[in-house]
Amino acid sequence: MKTKFLISLLFSFVPLIYMAYQWNYIPEIVPLHFDADFNPDRFGAKSELLWILIFVSCISILMTLLFKFLPKIDTKKNLENQRGILESIALGTSIFLTIISFYIIQSAISGSKILMISNLPIFILLFMAFLGNYMINLKQNHFIGIRTPWTLASKSVWKKTHQFAGKLLFFGSIVGVIILLFLPDFKVKLIFMGFWLISIMAVSVSKSYNFYRQESIVG
């Protein structure tokens, strides 16, 4: 477990190390913002890009530390035996943010916005599938997971909901990735991804209520 924690921290610094290595290859002026059509509408010095990557790295570090110490502040004490799951999620998050950072750096070097954004919806859905795989075994807590009034009121409802939602998120995201491969452009992919994830979450929340109703009727 300690190894996962250290690797997560290491991944948090990898983008900064990579940018330092590529510093001389990055143009002095790079695109920093894109309009609704994903054309660059604001440019700035590459030092500004460095601050963006520092911000992303800080998020990665904070997420790693948060998942490391969540068991200590969990009032239900259910996360104490799930440190492995939490640190795996932290590691996956660090790797995901590192991939995004690499795309940002490579886009700055090549001057192509397409390199940065074209595959972003696919990476997001793959990350969601990764989270779904761990959601299945997540125990009741106040910090992560599907925290509806019904899942927090009953351990059995929490368990059934997360087993259902975890599988739905995993397989649904994989199916979503396959569909994305056949969609024409980034805008369509982004809209589809948002609709797809919202639908998965809506079904999962609705299912948690159904589980609660069934438990109430039986009780």
Disulfide bonds with the S-S distance in Angstrom:
none
